[in-house]
Amino acid sequence: SEPLAWAPVSAQAASLLEEAADLLVLHRDFAAAVERCEAGCDSLGPGTGPGPESSSADVKCSLCVVGIQALAEMNRWREVLSWVLQYYQVPEHLPPKVLELCILLYSKVREPQVMLEVGSSWLRDQTNKSLPEYGLLLELYLSHVLLPLGRFEGAEELVRSCDVFDSEQQLAFLGTICESRCHWTQQEEMHLAAEKQQDAATESVLGALSQKLLTMLTLLRRALRSMSSHFYLLPYKKMLLATFLLYLVVVRLDPASPTSLPFIYKLVQLFRQAWAAVFSPIHRPPIQG
């Protein structure tokens, strides 16, 4: 076939597309590939229509496809949808191939909710309903977005209102939706049963720990009561007096002074008597000075 006669701007975009594809596939330079794709889309401008009859639209779509693949290779999949929408403004203008890649990408990373509103807007558009890819995209939207999110009523409504499916296809899709709903219900019941079992096990463990803690607190209370009754019998006045005398020895008196030595000796003796009275058994007779 004869090569297409590109317009100057389209020729520049086509050249950038070729460079981006080489960078993606051959050199594995994904960041540079994204840069070439952005430069190509910018050269085409925002006025490029999404219709298949436009060669510029084909180049723009191919640039976005390469850009999506490069972003995904760099694990920058969160940027993909906003990245393509900056060149198409609204979801309804996305080319079928770009929408297909976005649905499959966000389904693979288990984030199908990202495409919920975008896919719904695209499928409701009357112009898109006349495209040959509409049936395939509707099927992808059902199986990769609505059903994984549990949107069964919306899926049934979408299938019944779709004109591209005949009655046999509609029944097949409705059967698939019914099976998915049953599987979803079973998974929910199993999840609830597992949660109840885990809660019961947790309550059992907490009950055993609570019983042990209560036993330990009871023993601790008895020990504290015994200690308090023992300390109640101790001569606190003597202990306080000994502490005060020690304070006088250390702080108020000058141990280096010769006149302080006899007084310090008496204080030490009193402190020893008080200490023995506090920490010796109660039945021990007091020390005679």
For each residue, the residues with C-beta under 8 A, 3 or more apart:
1:
2:
3:
4: 55
5:
6: 10 11 14 55
7: 10 11 56
8: 11 12
9: 12 13 43 44 45 56
10: 6 7 13 14 44 55 56 59
11: 6 7 8 14 15
12: 8 9 15 16 40 43
13: 9 10 16 17 40 41 43 44 56 59 60 63
14: 6 10 11 17 18 40 59
15: 11 12 18 19
16: 12 13 19 20 36 37 39 40 43 63
17: 13 14 20 21 36 37 40 59 62 63 66
18: 14 15 21 22
19: 15 16 22 23 36
20: 16 17 23 24 33 34 36 37 40 63 66 67 70
21: 17 18 24 25 33 66
22: 18 19 25 26 27
23: 19 20 26 27 28 29 30 32 33 36 70
24: 20 21 27 28 29 30 33 66 69 70 73
25: 21 22 28
26: 22 23
27: 22 23 24 32
28: 23 24 25 73
29: 23 24 32 33
30: 23 24 33 34 70 71 73 74
31: 34 35 70 74
32: 23 27 29 35 36
33: 20 21 23 24 29 30 36 37 66 67 70
34: 20 30 31 37 38 67 70 71 74
35: 31 32 38 39
36: 16 17 19 20 23 32 33 39 40
37: 16 17 20 33 34 40 41 63 64 66 67 70
38: 34 35 41 42 67
39: 16 35 36 42 43
40: 12 13 14 16 17 20 36 37 43 44 59 60 63
41: 13 37 38 44 60 63 64 67 87
42: 38 39 45
43: 9 12 13 16 39 40
44: 9 10 13 40 41 48 56 59 60
45: 9 42 48
46: 87 89
47:
48: 44 45 54 56 57 60
49: 54 57
50: 54 57 61 88 93 94 95
51: 54 57
52: 57 58
53: 57
54: 48 49 50 51 57 58
55: 4 6 10 58 59
56: 7 9 10 13 44 48 59 60
57: 48 49 50 51 52 53 54 60 61 95
58: 52 54 55 61 62
59: 10 13 14 17 40 44 55 56 62 63
60: 13 40 41 44 48 56 57 63 64 87
61: 50 57 58 64 65 95 97 98
62: 17 58 59 65 66
63: 13 16 17 20 37 40 41 59 60 66 67
64: 37 41 60 61 67 68 84 87 95 98
65: 61 62 68 69 97 98 101
66: 17 20 21 24 33 37 62 63 69 70
67: 20 33 34 37 38 41 63 64 70 71 83 84
68: 64 65 71 72 80 83 84 98 101 102 105
69: 24 65 66 72 73 101
70: 20 23 24 30 31 33 34 37 66 67 73 74
71: 30 34 67 68 74 76 77 79 80 83
72: 68 69 75 76 77 80 105
73: 24 28 30 69 70
74: 30 31 34 70 71
75: 72
76: 71 72 79 80
77: 71 72 80 105 106 109
78:
79: 71 76 82 83
80: 68 71 72 76 77 83 84 102 105 106
81: 84 85 102 106 114 115 118
82: 79 85 86
83: 67 68 71 79 80 86 87
84: 64 67 68 80 81 87 88 94 98 102
85: 81 82 88 89 90 91 94
86: 82 83 89
87: 41 46 60 64 83 84
88: 50 84 85 91 93 94 95 98
89: 46 85 86 93
90: 85 93 121
91: 85 88 94 99 117 118 119 121 122
92: 121 122 125 127 128
93: 50 88 89 90
94: 50 84 85 88 91 98 99 102 118 122
95: 50 57 61 64 88 98 99
96: 99 100 128 131 133 134 136 137
97: 61 65 100 101 133
98: 61 64 65 68 84 88 94 95 101 102
99: 91 94 95 96 102 103 118 119 122 137
100: 96 97 103 104 133 136 137 140
101: 65 68 69 97 98 104 105
102: 68 80 81 84 94 98 99 105 106 115 118
103: 99 100 106 107 112 115 119 137 140 141 144 145
104: 100 101 107 108 140 144
105: 68 72 77 80 101 102 108 109
106: 77 80 81 102 103 109 111 112 114 115
107: 103 104 110 112 115 144 145 148
108: 104 105
109: 77 105 106
110: 107
111: 106 114
112: 103 106 107 115 116 144 145 148 149
113: 116 145 149
114: 81 106 111 118
115: 81 102 103 106 107 112 118 119 141 144 145
116: 112 113 119 120 145 146 149 151
117: 91 120 121
118: 81 91 94 99 102 114 115 121 122
119: 91 99 103 115 116 122 123 137 141 145
120: 116 117 123 124 141
121: 90 91 92 117 118 124 125
122: 91 92 94 99 118 119 125 128 137
123: 119 120 128 129 134 137 138 141 158
124: 120 121
125: 92 121 122 128 129
126: 129 130
127: 92 130 131
128: 92 96 122 123 125 131 134
129: 123 125 126 134 163 164
130: 126 127 134
131: 96 127 128 134
132: 135
133: 96 97 100 136 137
134: 96 123 128 129 130 131 137 138 164
135: 132 138 139 164 165
136: 96 100 133 139 140
137: 96 99 100 103 119 122 123 133 134 140 141
138: 123 134 135 141 142 158 162 164 165
139: 135 136 142 143 173
140: 100 103 104 136 137 143 144 145
141: 103 115 119 120 123 137 138 144 145 146 158
142: 138 139 145 146 147 155 158 159 173 176 177
143: 139 140 147 176
144: 103 104 107 112 115 140 141 147 148
145: 103 107 112 113 115 116 119 140 141 142 148 149 151
146: 116 141 142 149 151 152 154 155 158
147: 142 143 144 150 151 152 155 176 177 180
148: 107 112 144 145
149: 112 113 116 145 146
150: 147 184
151: 116 145 146 147 154 155
152: 146 147 155 156 177 180 181 184
153: 156 157
154: 146 151 157 158
155: 142 146 147 151 152 158 159 177
156: 152 153 159 160 174 177
157: 153 154 160 161
158: 123 138 141 142 146 154 155 161 162
159: 142 155 156 162 165 170 173 174 177
160: 156 157 170 174
161: 157 158
162: 138 158 159 165 170
163: 129
164: 129 134 135 138
165: 135 138 159 162 169 170 173
166: 169 170
167: 170 171
168: 171 172
169: 165 166 172 173
170: 159 160 162 165 166 167 173 174
171: 167 168 174 175
172: 168 169 175 176
173: 139 142 159 165 169 170 176 177
174: 156 159 160 170 171 177 178
175: 171 172 178 179
176: 142 143 147 172 173 179 180
177: 142 147 152 155 156 159 173 174 180 181
178: 174 175 181 182
179: 175 176 182 183
180: 147 152 176 177 183 184
181: 152 177 178 184 185
182: 178 179 185 186
183: 179 180 186 187
184: 150 152 180 181 187 188
185: 181 182 188 189
186: 182 183 189 190
187: 183 184 190 191
188: 184 185 191 192
189: 185 186 192 193
190: 186 187 193 194
191: 187 188 194 195
192: 188 189 195 196
193: 189 190 196 197
194: 190 191 197 198
195: 191 192 198 199
196: 192 193 199 200
197: 193 194 200 201
198: 194 195 201 202
199: 195 196 202 203
200: 196 197 203 204
201: 197 198 204 205
202: 198 199 205 206
203: 199 200 206 207
204: 200 201 207 208
205: 201 202 208 209
206: 202 203 209 210
207: 203 204 210 211
208: 204 205 211 212
209: 205 206 212 213
210: 206 207 213 214
211: 207 208 214 215
212: 208 209 215 216
213: 209 210 216 217
214: 210 211 217 218
215: 211 212 218 219
216: 212 213 219 220
217: 213 214 220 221
218: 214 215 221 222
219: 215 216 222 223
220: 216 217 223 224
221: 217 218 224 225
222: 218 219 225 226
223: 219 220 226 227
224: 220 221 227 228
225: 221 222 228 229
226: 222 223 229 230
227: 223 224 230 231
228: 224 225 231 232
229: 225 226 232 233
230: 226 227 233 234
231: 227 228 234
232: 228 229
233: 229 230 282
234: 230 231 239 277 278
235: 238 239 274 277 278
236: 239 240
237: 240 241
238: 235 241 242 273 274 277 278
239: 234 235 236 242 243 274 277 278
240: 236 237 243 244
241: 237 238 244 245 270 274
242: 238 239 245 246 270 271 274 275 278
243: 239 240 246 247
244: 240 241 247 248
245: 241 242 248 249 267 270 271
246: 242 243 249 250 267 271
247: 243 244 250 251 252
248: 244 245 251 252 253 267
249: 245 246 252 253 255 264 267 268
250: 246 247 253
251: 247 248
252: 247 248 249
253: 248 249 250 257 260 263 264
254: 257 260
255: 249 260 264
256: 260
257: 253 254 260 261
258: 261
259: 262 263
260: 253 254 255 256 257 263 264
261: 257 258 264 265
262: 259 265 266
263: 253 259 260 266 267
264: 249 253 255 260 261 267 268
265: 261 262 268 269
266: 262 263 269 270
267: 245 246 248 249 263 264 270 271
268: 249 264 265 271 272
269: 265 266 272 273 289
270: 241 242 245 266 267 273 274 289
271: 242 245 246 267 268 274 275
272: 268 269 275 276 287
273: 238 269 270 276 277 286 287 289
274: 235 238 239 241 242 270 271 277 278
275: 242 271 272 278 279
276: 272 273 279 280 284 286 287
277: 234 235 238 239 273 274 280 286 287
278: 234 235 238 239 242 274 275
279: 275 276
280: 276 277 284
281: 284
282: 233
283:
284: 276 280 281
285:
286: 273 276 277
287: 272 273 276 277
288:
289: 269 270 273
